[in-house]
Each structure stands twice: as structure tokens, then as C-alpha cells.
């Protein structure tokens, strides 16, 4: 069962383009530094979104 849930969860992840669109809709998005990327693990690519306040 564990691998089934892992595969299904991965199918629900956002692409880098989806993450960029999400940022555009946020209030005060320009007050943060954003990093969007991906990490490959075997056959699977995981996408991430990091945000931290601008100095």
C-alpha cells in the first residue's frame, strides 16, 4: 500500500510553472525571495518552492 500512496501523491504535485503562477497571485510577493526548483530521485522528480523575506 505504501508505494501506491506515494505514486498517487506524486501525481498531485505542482510543476514549476504551476508554482510560478501561484506566486503571482500572492499579496506582497515582491517582499520575498523565491526559489523554485526540482530534485530528482531515481525515476521521480520532486518540485519545491522556498520563500524567505528580502533583506
PyMOL Python script that loads the backbone (N, CA, C, O; Angstrom):
from pymol import cmd

cmd.read_pdbstr("""\
ATOM      1  N   UNK A   1       0.810  -1.204   0.000  1.00  0.00           N
ATOM      2  CA  UNK A   1       0.000   0.000   0.000  1.00  0.00           C
ATOM      3  C   UNK A   1       0.847   1.260   0.000  1.00  0.00           C
ATOM      4  O   UNK A   1       0.477   2.256  -0.621  1.00  0.00           O
ATOM      5  N   UNK A   2       1.975   1.227   0.686  1.00  0.00           N
ATOM      6  CA  UNK A   2       2.789   2.430   0.805  1.00  0.00           C
ATOM      7  C   UNK A   2       3.182   2.989  -0.558  1.00  0.00           C
ATOM      8  O   UNK A   2       3.077   4.196  -0.777  1.00  0.00           O
ATOM      9  N   UNK A   3       3.630   2.143  -1.470  1.00  0.00           N
ATOM     10  CA  UNK A   3       4.064   2.630  -2.781  1.00  0.00           C
ATOM     11  C   UNK A   3       2.883   3.191  -3.581  1.00  0.00           C
ATOM     12  O   UNK A   3       3.059   4.139  -4.346  1.00  0.00           O
ATOM     13  N   UNK A   4       1.695   2.627  -3.418  1.00  0.00           N
ATOM     14  CA  UNK A   4       0.519   3.158  -4.103  1.00  0.00           C
ATOM     15  C   UNK A   4       0.280   4.604  -3.704  1.00  0.00           C
ATOM     16  O   UNK A   4       0.083   5.460  -4.566  1.00  0.00           O
ATOM     17  N   UNK A   5       0.297   4.889  -2.396  1.00  0.00           N
ATOM     18  CA  UNK A   5       0.052   6.248  -1.922  1.00  0.00           C
ATOM     19  C   UNK A   5       1.156   7.202  -2.357  1.00  0.00           C
ATOM     20  O   UNK A   5       0.894   8.369  -2.647  1.00  0.00           O
ATOM     21  N   UNK A   6       2.372   6.715  -2.400  1.00  0.00           N
ATOM     22  CA  UNK A   6       3.484   7.542  -2.863  1.00  0.00           C
ATOM     23  C   UNK A   6       3.320   7.944  -4.318  1.00  0.00           C
ATOM     24  O   UNK A   6       3.566   9.096  -4.677  1.00  0.00           O
ATOM     25  N   UNK A   7       2.912   7.019  -5.144  1.00  0.00           N
ATOM     26  CA  UNK A   7       2.703   7.307  -6.568  1.00  0.00           C
ATOM     27  C   UNK A   7       1.536   8.260  -6.762  1.00  0.00           C
ATOM     28  O   UNK A   7       1.637   9.218  -7.527  1.00  0.00           O
ATOM     29  N   UNK A   8       0.434   8.006  -6.080  1.00  0.00           N
ATOM     30  CA  UNK A   8      -0.744   8.870  -6.211  1.00  0.00           C
ATOM     31  C   UNK A   8      -0.427  10.283  -5.727  1.00  0.00           C
ATOM     32  O   UNK A   8      -0.842  11.256  -6.356  1.00  0.00           O
ATOM     33  N   UNK A   9       0.297  10.406  -4.627  1.00  0.00           N
ATOM     34  CA  UNK A   9       0.668  11.734  -4.118  1.00  0.00           C
ATOM     35  C   UNK A   9       1.559  12.465  -5.106  1.00  0.00           C
ATOM     36  O   UNK A   9       1.411  13.672  -5.301  1.00  0.00           O
ATOM     37  N   UNK A  10       2.463  11.763  -5.718  1.00  0.00           N
ATOM     38  CA  UNK A  10       3.355  12.401  -6.692  1.00  0.00           C
ATOM     39  C   UNK A  10       2.572  12.931  -7.897  1.00  0.00           C
ATOM     40  O   UNK A  10       2.929  13.965  -8.462  1.00  0.00           O
ATOM     41  N   UNK A  11       1.534  12.244  -8.280  1.00  0.00           N
ATOM     42  CA  UNK A  11       0.726  12.696  -9.423  1.00  0.00           C
ATOM     43  C   UNK A  11      -0.013  14.002  -9.109  1.00  0.00           C
ATOM     44  O   UNK A  11      -0.433  14.706 -10.028  1.00  0.00           O
ATOM     45  N   UNK A  12      -0.175  14.334  -7.824  1.00  0.00           N
ATOM     46  CA  UNK A  12      -0.885  15.546  -7.428  1.00  0.00           C
ATOM     47  C   UNK A  12       0.057  16.732  -7.210  1.00  0.00           C
ATOM     48  O   UNK A  12      -0.407  17.797  -6.804  1.00  0.00           O
ATOM     49  N   UNK A  13       1.337  16.594  -7.459  1.00  0.00           N
ATOM     50  CA  UNK A  13       2.275  17.681  -7.206  1.00  0.00           C
ATOM     51  C   UNK A  13       2.170  18.746  -8.291  1.00  0.00           C
ATOM     52  O   UNK A  13       1.647  18.498  -9.378  1.00  0.00           O
ATOM     53  N   UNK A  14       2.674  19.928  -7.978  1.00  0.00           N
ATOM     54  CA  UNK A  14       2.660  21.048  -8.909  1.00  0.00           C
ATOM     55  C   UNK A  14       3.936  21.065  -9.744  1.00  0.00           C
ATOM     56  O   UNK A  14       4.999  20.661  -9.273  1.00  0.00           O
ATOM     57  N   UNK A  15       3.825  21.527 -10.973  1.00  0.00           N
ATOM     58  CA  UNK A  15       5.006  21.723 -11.811  1.00  0.00           C
ATOM     59  C   UNK A  15       5.641  23.064 -11.452  1.00  0.00           C
ATOM     60  O   UNK A  15       5.044  23.858 -10.725  1.00  0.00           O
ATOM     61  N   UNK A  16       6.836  23.316 -11.951  1.00  0.00           N
ATOM     62  CA  UNK A  16       7.491  24.604 -11.710  1.00  0.00           C
ATOM     63  C   UNK A  16       6.641  25.752 -12.254  1.00  0.00           C
ATOM     64  O   UNK A  16       6.567  26.813 -11.633  1.00  0.00           O
ATOM     65  N   UNK A  17       6.015  25.558 -13.380  1.00  0.00           N
ATOM     66  CA  UNK A  17       5.159  26.609 -13.960  1.00  0.00           C
ATOM     67  C   UNK A  17       3.944  26.870 -13.073  1.00  0.00           C
ATOM     68  O   UNK A  17       3.554  28.023 -12.891  1.00  0.00           O
ATOM     69  N   UNK A  18       3.347  25.829 -12.525  1.00  0.00           N
ATOM     70  CA  UNK A  18       2.219  25.998 -11.594  1.00  0.00           C
ATOM     71  C   UNK A  18       2.636  26.795 -10.367  1.00  0.00           C
ATOM     72  O   UNK A  18       1.893  27.656  -9.896  1.00  0.00           O
ATOM     73  N   UNK A  19       3.830  26.506  -9.851  1.00  0.00           N
ATOM     74  CA  UNK A  19       4.319  27.212  -8.667  1.00  0.00           C
ATOM     75  C   UNK A  19       4.548  28.693  -8.967  1.00  0.00           C
ATOM     76  O   UNK A  19       4.254  29.544  -8.128  1.00  0.00           O
ATOM     77  N   UNK A  20       5.068  29.007 -10.152  1.00  0.00           N
ATOM     78  CA  UNK A  20       5.268  30.409 -10.549  1.00  0.00           C
ATOM     79  C   UNK A  20       3.932  31.143 -10.612  1.00  0.00           C
ATOM     80  O   UNK A  20       3.836  32.296 -10.191  1.00  0.00           O
ATOM     81  N   UNK A  21       2.917  30.490 -11.128  1.00  0.00           N
ATOM     82  CA  UNK A  21       1.583  31.098 -11.204  1.00  0.00           C
ATOM     83  C   UNK A  21       1.015  31.353  -9.814  1.00  0.00           C
ATOM     84  O   UNK A  21       0.361  32.373  -9.593  1.00  0.00           O
ATOM     85  N   UNK A  22       1.255  30.443  -8.876  1.00  0.00           N
ATOM     86  CA  UNK A  22       0.774  30.624  -7.512  1.00  0.00           C
ATOM     87  C   UNK A  22       1.390  31.873  -6.869  1.00  0.00           C
ATOM     88  O   UNK A  22       0.708  32.614  -6.161  1.00  0.00           O
ATOM     89  N   UNK A  23       2.657  32.093  -7.116  1.00  0.00           N
ATOM     90  CA  UNK A  23       3.345  33.248  -6.537  1.00  0.00           C
ATOM     91  C   UNK A  23       2.759  34.551  -7.067  1.00  0.00           C
ATOM     92  O   UNK A  23       2.612  35.515  -6.315  1.00  0.00           O
ATOM     93  N   UNK A  24       2.427  34.588  -8.336  1.00  0.00           N
ATOM     94  CA  UNK A  24       1.902  35.813  -8.949  1.00  0.00           C
ATOM     95  C   UNK A  24       0.620  36.291  -8.287  1.00  0.00           C
ATOM     96  O   UNK A  24       0.345  37.491  -8.282  1.00  0.00           O
ATOM     97  N   UNK A  25      -0.163  35.387  -7.731  1.00  0.00           N
ATOM     98  CA  UNK A  25      -1.444  35.730  -7.121  1.00  0.00           C
ATOM     99  C   UNK A  25      -1.342  36.141  -5.656  1.00  0.00           C
ATOM    100  O   UNK A  25      -2.348  36.506  -5.049  1.00  0.00           O
ATOM    101  N   UNK A  26      -0.149  36.087  -5.084  1.00  0.00           N
ATOM    102  CA  UNK A  26       0.006  36.385  -3.665  1.00  0.00           C
ATOM    103  C   UNK A  26       0.178  37.875  -3.400  1.00  0.00           C
ATOM    104  O   UNK A  26       0.830  38.589  -4.163  1.00  0.00           O
ATOM    105  N   UNK A  27      -0.421  38.329  -2.303  1.00  0.00           N
ATOM    106  CA  UNK A  27      -0.179  39.701  -1.859  1.00  0.00           C
ATOM    107  C   UNK A  27       1.241  39.783  -1.307  1.00  0.00           C
ATOM    108  O   UNK A  27       1.727  38.841  -0.682  1.00  0.00           O
ATOM    109  N   UNK A  28       1.896  40.906  -1.540  1.00  0.00           N
ATOM    110  CA  UNK A  28       3.246  41.151  -1.017  1.00  0.00           C
ATOM    111  C   UNK A  28       4.279  40.137  -1.486  1.00  0.00           C
ATOM    112  O   UNK A  28       5.289  39.934  -0.813  1.00  0.00           O
ATOM    113  N   UNK A  29       4.051  39.504  -2.612  1.00  0.00           N
ATOM    114  CA  UNK A  29       5.002  38.517  -3.126  1.00  0.00           C
ATOM    115  C   UNK A  29       6.364  39.151  -3.392  1.00  0.00           C
ATOM    116  O   UNK A  29       7.395  38.482  -3.318  1.00  0.00           O
ATOM    117  N   UNK A  30       6.358  40.445  -3.701  1.00  0.00           N
ATOM    118  CA  UNK A  30       7.619  41.123  -4.010  1.00  0.00           C
ATOM    119  C   UNK A  30       8.473  41.379  -2.771  1.00  0.00           C
ATOM    120  O   UNK A  30       9.612  41.829  -2.902  1.00  0.00           O
ATOM    121  N   UNK A  31       7.964  41.109  -1.592  1.00  0.00           N
ATOM    122  CA  UNK A  31       8.745  41.297  -0.372  1.00  0.00           C
ATOM    123  C   UNK A  31       9.495  40.023   0.025  1.00  0.00           C
ATOM    124  O   UNK A  31      10.144  39.983   1.071  1.00  0.00           O
ATOM    125  N   UNK A  32       9.407  38.997  -0.799  1.00  0.00           N
ATOM    126  CA  UNK A  32      10.079  37.731  -0.539  1.00  0.00           C
ATOM    127  C   UNK A  32      10.998  37.355  -1.690  1.00  0.00           C
ATOM    128  O   UNK A  32      10.765  37.723  -2.842  1.00  0.00           O
ATOM    129  N   UNK A  33      12.029  36.628  -1.360  1.00  0.00           N
ATOM    130  CA  UNK A  33      12.872  35.975  -2.360  1.00  0.00           C
ATOM    131  C   UNK A  33      12.271  34.592  -2.578  1.00  0.00           C
ATOM    132  O   UNK A  33      11.921  33.908  -1.617  1.00  0.00           O
ATOM    133  N   UNK A  34      12.152  34.183  -3.826  1.00  0.00           N
ATOM    134  CA  UNK A  34      11.524  32.905  -4.154  1.00  0.00           C
ATOM    135  C   UNK A  34      12.531  32.008  -4.861  1.00  0.00           C
ATOM    136  O   UNK A  34      13.313  32.467  -5.694  1.00  0.00           O
ATOM    137  N   UNK A  35      12.502  30.763  -4.528  1.00  0.00           N
ATOM    138  CA  UNK A  35      13.325  29.778  -5.223  1.00  0.00           C
ATOM    139  C   UNK A  35      12.441  28.594  -5.575  1.00  0.00           C
ATOM    140  O   UNK A  35      11.835  27.963  -4.709  1.00  0.00           O
ATOM    141  N   UNK A  36      12.387  28.317  -6.847  1.00  0.00           N
ATOM    142  CA  UNK A  36      11.626  27.178  -7.355  1.00  0.00           C
ATOM    143  C   UNK A  36      12.621  26.239  -8.017  1.00  0.00           C
ATOM    144  O   UNK A  36      13.477  26.673  -8.787  1.00  0.00           O
ATOM    145  N   UNK A  37      12.506  24.978  -7.720  1.00  0.00           N
ATOM    146  CA  UNK A  37      13.433  24.023  -8.312  1.00  0.00           C
ATOM    147  C   UNK A  37      12.892  22.614  -8.263  1.00  0.00           C
ATOM    148  O   UNK A  37      11.729  22.366  -7.943  1.00  0.00           O
ATOM    149  N   UNK A  38      13.779  21.711  -8.592  1.00  0.00           N
ATOM    150  CA  UNK A  38      13.389  20.303  -8.593  1.00  0.00           C
ATOM    151  C   UNK A  38      14.570  19.447  -8.165  1.00  0.00           C
ATOM    152  O   UNK A  38      15.733  19.790  -8.380  1.00  0.00           O
ATOM    153  N   UNK A  39      14.230  18.328  -7.557  1.00  0.00           N
ATOM    154  CA  UNK A  39      15.217  17.355  -7.113  1.00  0.00           C
ATOM    155  C   UNK A  39      14.809  16.017  -7.698  1.00  0.00           C
ATOM    156  O   UNK A  39      13.670  15.578  -7.538  1.00  0.00           O
ATOM    157  N   UNK A  40      15.745  15.373  -8.376  1.00  0.00           N
ATOM    158  CA  UNK A  40      15.447  14.065  -8.964  1.00  0.00           C
ATOM    159  C   UNK A  40      15.880  12.966  -8.002  1.00  0.00           C
ATOM    160  O   UNK A  40      16.948  13.024  -7.392  1.00  0.00           O
ATOM    161  N   UNK A  41      15.023  11.972  -7.891  1.00  0.00           N
ATOM    162  CA  UNK A  41      15.304  10.815  -7.054  1.00  0.00           C
ATOM    163  C   UNK A  41      14.884   9.579  -7.832  1.00  0.00           C
ATOM    164  O   UNK A  41      13.708   9.216  -7.851  1.00  0.00           O
ATOM    165  N   UNK A  42      15.832   8.948  -8.459  1.00  0.00           N
ATOM    166  CA  UNK A  42      15.508   7.798  -9.304  1.00  0.00           C
ATOM    167  C   UNK A  42      14.684   8.243 -10.495  1.00  0.00           C
ATOM    168  O   UNK A  42      15.106   9.114 -11.256  1.00  0.00           O
ATOM    169  N   UNK A  43      13.521   7.656 -10.659  1.00  0.00           N
ATOM    170  CA  UNK A  43      12.646   7.994 -11.780  1.00  0.00           C
ATOM    171  C   UNK A  43      11.717   9.166 -11.479  1.00  0.00           C
ATOM    172  O   UNK A  43      11.018   9.653 -12.367  1.00  0.00           O
ATOM    173  N   UNK A  44      11.713   9.615 -10.233  1.00  0.00           N
ATOM    174  CA  UNK A  44      10.768  10.648  -9.810  1.00  0.00           C
ATOM    175  C   UNK A  44      11.463  11.998  -9.673  1.00  0.00           C
ATOM    176  O   UNK A  44      12.586  12.081  -9.176  1.00  0.00           O
ATOM    177  N   UNK A  45      10.791  13.048 -10.115  1.00  0.00           N
ATOM    178  CA  UNK A  45      11.269  14.409  -9.938  1.00  0.00           C
ATOM    179  C   UNK A  45      10.339  15.118  -8.963  1.00  0.00           C
ATOM    180  O   UNK A  45       9.132  15.182  -9.195  1.00  0.00           O
ATOM    181  N   UNK A  46      10.883  15.645  -7.884  1.00  0.00           N
ATOM    182  CA  UNK A  46      10.114  16.381  -6.889  1.00  0.00           C
ATOM    183  C   UNK A  46      10.368  17.864  -7.057  1.00  0.00           C
ATOM    184  O   UNK A  46      11.514  18.293  -7.192  1.00  0.00           O
ATOM    185  N   UNK A  47       9.306  18.645  -7.050  1.00  0.00           N
ATOM    186  CA  UNK A  47       9.407  20.088  -7.203  1.00  0.00           C
ATOM    187  C   UNK A  47       9.275  20.751  -5.843  1.00  0.00           C
ATOM    188  O   UNK A  47       8.572  20.256  -4.963  1.00  0.00           O
ATOM    189  N   UNK A  48       9.966  21.887  -5.680  1.00  0.00           N
ATOM    190  CA  UNK A  48       9.880  22.589  -4.402  1.00  0.00           C
ATOM    191  C   UNK A  48       9.759  24.095  -4.612  1.00  0.00           C
ATOM    192  O   UNK A  48      10.116  24.627  -5.664  1.00  0.00           O
ATOM    193  N   UNK A  49       9.250  24.758  -3.592  1.00  0.00           N
ATOM    194  CA  UNK A  49       9.089  26.200  -3.573  1.00  0.00           C
ATOM    195  C   UNK A  49       9.535  26.695  -2.206  1.00  0.00           C
ATOM    196  O   UNK A  49       8.987  26.292  -1.180  1.00  0.00           O
ATOM    197  N   UNK A  50      10.536  27.573  -2.198  1.00  0.00           N
ATOM    198  CA  UNK A  50      11.037  28.151  -0.963  1.00  0.00           C
ATOM    199  C   UNK A  50      10.830  29.659  -0.992  1.00  0.00           C
ATOM    200  O   UNK A  50      10.948  30.289  -2.044  1.00  0.00           O
ATOM    201  N   UNK A  51      10.526  30.228   0.152  1.00  0.00           N
ATOM    202  CA  UNK A  51      10.350  31.677   0.247  1.00  0.00           C
ATOM    203  C   UNK A  51      10.978  32.161   1.538  1.00  0.00           C
ATOM    204  O   UNK A  51      10.862  31.521   2.583  1.00  0.00           O
ATOM    205  N   UNK A  52      11.652  33.315   1.448  1.00  0.00           N
ATOM    206  CA  UNK A  52      12.185  33.942   2.644  1.00  0.00           C
ATOM    207  C   UNK A  52      12.146  35.449   2.440  1.00  0.00           C
ATOM    208  O   UNK A  52      12.266  35.930   1.313  1.00  0.00           O
ATOM    209  N   UNK A  53      11.977  36.198   3.534  1.00  0.00           N
ATOM    210  CA  UNK A  53      11.848  37.653   3.418  1.00  0.00           C
ATOM    211  C   UNK A  53      13.093  38.291   2.814  1.00  0.00           C
ATOM    212  O   UNK A  53      14.215  37.874   3.101  1.00  0.00           O
ATOM    213  N   UNK A  54      12.891  39.297   1.981  1.00  0.00           N
ATOM    214  CA  UNK A  54      14.017  40.036   1.439  1.00  0.00           C
ATOM    215  C   UNK A  54      14.660  40.851   2.551  1.00  0.00           C
ATOM    216  O   UNK A  54      13.985  41.298   3.478  1.00  0.00           O
ATOM    217  N   UNK A  55      15.940  41.036   2.453  1.00  0.00           N
ATOM    218  CA  UNK A  55      16.650  41.823   3.471  1.00  0.00           C
ATOM    219  C   UNK A  55      16.599  43.293   3.151  1.00  0.00           C
ATOM    220  O   UNK A  55      17.143  44.107   3.897  1.00  0.00           O
TER     221      UNK A  55
END
""", "prot")
cmd.dss("prot")
cmd.show_as("cartoon", "prot")
cmd.util.cbc("prot")
cmd.orient("prot")
